[in-house]
Amino acid sequence: MRKRARPLLGTLVEVRAQGASATAFDVAADAAFDAVAQVHALMSFHSPGSDLRRIARAHAGERLAVHPHTAALLTRAQRWARVSDGAFDAGCAPRAVESGWLPLPDDAATPGQMPFEEALEVEGNDVLVHAPVWLDFGGIAKGYAVDLAVAKLRRAGVHTGAVNAGGDLRVFGTLEETVHVRSPFDPSELWPLAALRDSACATSASGAVVARMAASDHAPAPCSVTVLAPTACAADALTKIVWQQGERASALLRKARARALVVRADGSVWRS
């Protein structure tokens, strides 16, 4: 198994391949890392030149041309928002700024109250702004980048391998890996969860990203949520939905061909 890693997306992204020559793997890994870096640049709320910040500067009635990745990810985020009745909220950036998790953008339009799935309309690679909105793709972009990296590896001739981006993992081909979840009560303890093959998983644990995406006052607070799904993007989004909805997300998980493990602060565990 050949391996390479690079710091991206605020974590360490690892690319692995089986059965590839050293030269072929290097070419494939470079393409995968470049794809992840591109997603990071486009979706960064910190960078004034990113697509997300360009959208944040837009006023009602403006039409913006964005990168195809941005249009695709926004479309997916809006779909997750709609099927989860708003539990997935990529328009949460104002709350994240207020809490100090994201920097205040001094060049942005004042965000309105319209849900982001209604405030922005995607038409091809254009975004029509119906109302100003600040987007935070921290709850979905990492998974999208992992899926994109896997696609780049396959296109480069790698038939079996994995991409791991700090909690977002996708394996493909004949590779099989056992997913372990770190105990929220003892960080040195790992719990085996499931065997992963030609699919993905994502884990969200207590922290700023999860809190700003889906804080809930209606159930015992989770310590961690892990979702197994066909793609890393879906797994990433579903962790935020399950974090808020808990067992109420069961039907959505089934529809997405996904499974979840929730570890709550009171010590209880729920599996879908």
C-alpha positions as CSV (number, residue, x, y, z in Angstrom):
1,M,0.0,0.0,0.0
2,R,1.5,3.4,-1.1
3,K,0.7,6.4,1.0
4,R,1.1,10.2,0.9
5,A,-0.3,13.0,3.1
6,R,-0.6,16.7,2.8
7,P,-2.0,19.4,5.2
8,L,-5.3,20.7,3.6
9,L,-8.7,21.6,4.7
10,G,-7.4,22.4,8.2
11,T,-6.4,18.8,8.7
12,L,-4.1,16.1,7.3
13,V,-5.4,14.6,4.1
14,E,-4.0,11.1,3.4
15,V,-4.2,9.3,0.0
16,R,-3.5,5.6,-0.2
17,A,-3.4,3.3,-3.2
18,Q,-3.0,-0.4,-3.7
19,G,-1.4,-2.0,-6.8
20,A,-0.1,1.1,-8.4
21,S,3.5,1.8,-9.4
22,A,5.4,4.5,-7.5
23,T,5.3,6.8,-10.5
24,A,1.6,6.2,-11.3
25,F,0.7,6.8,-7.6
26,D,2.6,10.0,-7.4
27,V,0.8,11.4,-10.5
28,A,-2.6,10.2,-9.2
29,A,-1.9,11.6,-5.6
30,D,-0.9,15.0,-7.0
31,A,-4.1,15.2,-8.9
32,A,-6.1,14.2,-5.8
33,F,-4.3,16.8,-3.6
34,D,-4.8,19.5,-6.2
35,A,-8.5,18.8,-6.3
36,V,-8.8,19.0,-2.5
37,A,-6.8,22.3,-2.5
38,Q,-9.1,23.7,-5.1
39,V,-12.2,23.0,-3.0
40,H,-10.5,24.6,0.0
41,A,-9.7,27.7,-2.0
42,L,-13.2,28.0,-3.4
43,M,-15.1,27.3,-0.2
44,S,-13.0,29.2,2.3
45,F,-15.0,31.8,4.2
46,H,-11.7,33.3,5.4
47,S,-10.4,34.2,1.9
48,P,-11.8,37.4,0.3
49,G,-11.3,35.8,-3.2
50,S,-13.2,32.6,-2.5
51,D,-16.6,31.9,-4.1
52,L,-18.2,31.9,-0.7
53,R,-17.0,35.4,0.1
54,R,-18.1,36.6,-3.4
55,I,-21.6,35.3,-2.6
56,A,-21.4,37.0,0.8
57,R,-20.7,40.3,-0.9
58,A,-23.6,40.0,-3.3
59,H,-26.9,41.9,-2.9
60,A,-30.4,40.9,-3.8
61,G,-30.9,40.7,-7.6
62,E,-27.2,40.0,-8.4
63,R,-26.2,37.1,-10.5
64,L,-22.7,35.5,-9.9
65,A,-20.8,33.1,-12.1
66,V,-19.2,30.6,-9.8
67,H,-16.9,27.5,-10.2
68,P,-18.8,24.3,-11.1
69,H,-17.7,22.8,-7.8
70,T,-19.3,25.7,-5.9
71,A,-22.5,25.3,-7.9
72,A,-22.5,21.5,-7.4
73,L,-21.9,21.8,-3.6
74,L,-24.4,24.6,-3.1
75,T,-27.0,22.4,-4.9
76,R,-26.3,19.5,-2.7
77,A,-26.3,21.7,0.5
78,Q,-29.7,23.0,-0.5
79,R,-31.1,19.5,-1.1
80,W,-29.9,18.4,2.3
81,A,-31.5,21.5,3.9
82,R,-34.8,20.7,2.2
83,V,-35.0,17.0,2.9
84,S,-34.0,17.6,6.6
85,D,-36.5,20.4,7.1
86,G,-33.7,22.9,7.7
87,A,-31.7,20.8,10.1
88,F,-28.7,21.1,7.7
89,D,-28.1,24.8,7.5
90,A,-25.2,26.1,5.4
91,G,-26.4,29.6,6.0
92,C,-25.1,29.5,9.6
93,A,-22.1,31.7,9.0
94,P,-23.6,34.8,10.7
95,R,-24.0,32.7,13.9
96,A,-20.4,31.4,13.5
97,V,-19.1,34.9,13.1
98,E,-21.0,36.1,16.1
99,S,-19.6,33.3,18.2
100,G,-16.0,34.0,17.0
101,W,-15.6,30.8,15.0
102,L,-15.4,32.6,11.7
103,P,-13.8,36.1,11.0
104,L,-16.1,39.0,10.5
105,P,-16.1,39.8,6.7
106,D,-15.8,43.6,6.5
107,D,-16.7,43.6,2.8
108,A,-19.9,41.5,3.0
109,A,-23.5,42.6,2.5
110,T,-25.6,42.4,5.7
111,P,-27.2,38.9,5.7
112,G,-31.0,38.6,5.8
113,Q,-33.3,36.2,7.5
114,M,-34.2,34.1,4.4
115,P,-33.1,30.5,4.6
116,F,-30.1,29.9,2.3
117,E,-31.9,27.3,0.2
118,E,-34.4,30.1,-0.7
119,A,-32.0,33.0,-0.8
120,L,-29.8,31.5,-3.5
121,E,-30.9,30.0,-6.8
122,V,-28.5,27.9,-8.8
123,E,-28.8,28.1,-12.6
124,G,-26.0,26.1,-14.2
125,N,-22.8,27.7,-12.9
126,D,-24.6,30.9,-12.0
127,V,-26.0,31.8,-8.6
128,L,-29.0,34.2,-8.5
129,V,-29.1,36.0,-5.2
130,H,-32.6,36.7,-3.9
131,A,-31.4,37.9,-0.5
132,P,-27.9,38.4,1.0
133,V,-26.6,35.3,2.7
134,W,-23.3,34.2,4.4
135,L,-22.5,30.5,3.7
136,D,-20.4,28.2,5.8
137,F,-19.7,24.9,4.0
138,G,-17.7,23.4,6.9
139,G,-20.4,20.8,7.3
140,I,-20.1,19.4,3.8
141,A,-17.1,20.6,1.8
142,K,-14.6,18.2,3.3
143,G,-16.7,15.2,2.3
144,Y,-17.2,16.7,-1.2
145,A,-13.4,17.1,-1.5
146,V,-12.8,13.5,-0.4
147,D,-15.2,12.2,-3.1
148,L,-13.5,14.5,-5.7
149,A,-10.1,13.1,-4.7
150,V,-11.3,9.5,-5.1
151,A,-12.6,10.4,-8.5
152,K,-9.2,11.8,-9.5
153,L,-7.5,8.7,-8.3
154,R,-9.8,6.4,-10.3
155,R,-9.4,8.6,-13.4
156,A,-5.6,8.3,-13.0
157,G,-5.9,4.5,-13.1
158,V,-5.9,3.7,-9.3
159,H,-8.5,1.0,-8.8
160,T,-8.2,0.4,-5.1
161,G,-7.4,2.8,-2.3
162,A,-8.6,5.3,0.2
163,V,-8.7,9.0,1.0
164,N,-8.9,10.2,4.6
165,A,-9.4,13.8,5.6
166,G,-9.5,14.0,9.4
167,G,-12.7,12.1,10.1
168,D,-14.0,11.9,6.6
169,L,-12.9,8.5,5.0
170,R,-13.8,6.9,1.7
171,V,-12.4,3.6,0.5
172,F,-12.9,2.2,-3.0
173,G,-12.1,-0.9,-5.0
174,T,-11.4,-4.2,-3.1
175,L,-10.0,-2.5,0.0
176,E,-11.8,-3.1,3.3
177,E,-11.2,-1.2,6.5
178,T,-12.7,-1.4,9.9
179,V,-14.0,1.9,11.1
180,H,-13.1,2.8,14.6
181,V,-14.7,5.6,16.7
182,R,-12.7,7.2,19.4
183,S,-14.5,7.1,22.7
184,P,-15.6,10.5,23.8
185,F,-15.1,9.4,27.4
186,D,-11.6,8.0,27.0
187,P,-9.6,9.4,24.0
188,S,-7.2,6.4,24.2
189,E,-10.0,4.0,23.6
190,L,-11.2,3.1,20.1
191,W,-14.5,1.4,19.4
192,P,-14.8,-0.8,16.3
193,L,-17.9,0.2,14.4
194,A,-18.2,-1.5,11.0
195,A,-16.3,-2.8,8.0
196,L,-16.1,-0.2,5.2
197,R,-15.9,-1.3,1.6
198,D,-16.5,0.9,-1.5
199,S,-18.2,3.4,0.7
200,A,-17.5,6.3,3.1
201,C,-17.9,7.5,6.7
202,A,-17.7,10.7,8.6
203,T,-17.5,11.6,12.2
204,S,-18.5,14.8,14.0
205,A,-17.5,15.3,17.6
206,S,-18.3,18.1,20.1
207,G,-16.7,21.3,18.7
208,A,-17.3,24.6,17.0
209,V,-18.3,23.2,13.6
210,V,-20.9,20.9,15.0
211,A,-22.2,23.5,17.4
212,R,-22.7,26.1,14.7
213,M,-24.2,23.7,12.2
214,A,-26.8,22.0,14.4
215,A,-27.2,22.8,18.1
216,S,-30.2,21.2,19.6
217,D,-32.1,21.8,22.8
218,H,-34.5,18.9,22.4
219,A,-32.4,15.8,23.2
220,P,-29.5,14.7,25.3
221,A,-26.4,16.3,23.8
222,P,-24.4,14.0,21.6
223,C,-20.6,13.6,22.1
224,S,-20.1,12.2,18.6
225,V,-22.0,11.2,15.5
226,T,-20.6,8.8,12.9
227,V,-22.4,8.1,9.7
228,L,-21.6,5.4,7.1
229,A,-22.9,6.3,3.6
230,P,-22.2,5.6,-0.1
231,T,-20.3,8.9,-0.5
232,A,-18.2,11.1,1.9
233,C,-20.3,14.2,1.0
234,A,-23.5,12.4,2.1
235,A,-21.9,11.1,5.2
236,D,-20.5,14.5,6.1
237,A,-23.9,16.2,5.7
238,L,-25.8,13.5,7.5
239,T,-23.7,13.8,10.6
240,K,-24.9,17.3,11.1
241,I,-28.5,16.3,10.5
242,V,-28.3,13.3,12.9
243,W,-26.6,15.5,15.5
244,Q,-29.7,17.7,15.6
245,Q,-32.5,15.2,14.9
246,G,-31.2,12.0,16.5
247,E,-33.6,9.1,15.9
248,R,-36.0,11.4,13.9
249,A,-33.4,11.1,11.1
250,S,-34.0,7.4,10.7
251,A,-36.2,7.6,7.6
252,L,-33.7,10.0,5.9
253,L,-30.8,7.7,6.8
254,R,-32.6,4.7,5.2
255,K,-33.5,6.7,2.1
256,A,-29.8,7.7,1.8
257,R,-28.7,4.1,2.3
258,A,-26.8,5.2,5.4
259,R,-26.3,4.1,9.0
260,A,-25.4,6.2,12.1
261,L,-23.9,5.8,15.5
262,V,-24.6,8.4,18.1
263,V,-22.8,8.6,21.4
264,R,-24.5,10.9,23.9
265,A,-23.1,12.9,26.8
266,D,-25.2,10.8,29.2
267,G,-23.4,7.7,28.1
268,S,-26.2,6.3,26.0
269,V,-25.6,5.0,22.5
270,W,-28.0,4.9,19.5
271,R,-27.5,3.0,16.3
272,S,-29.7,3.3,13.2
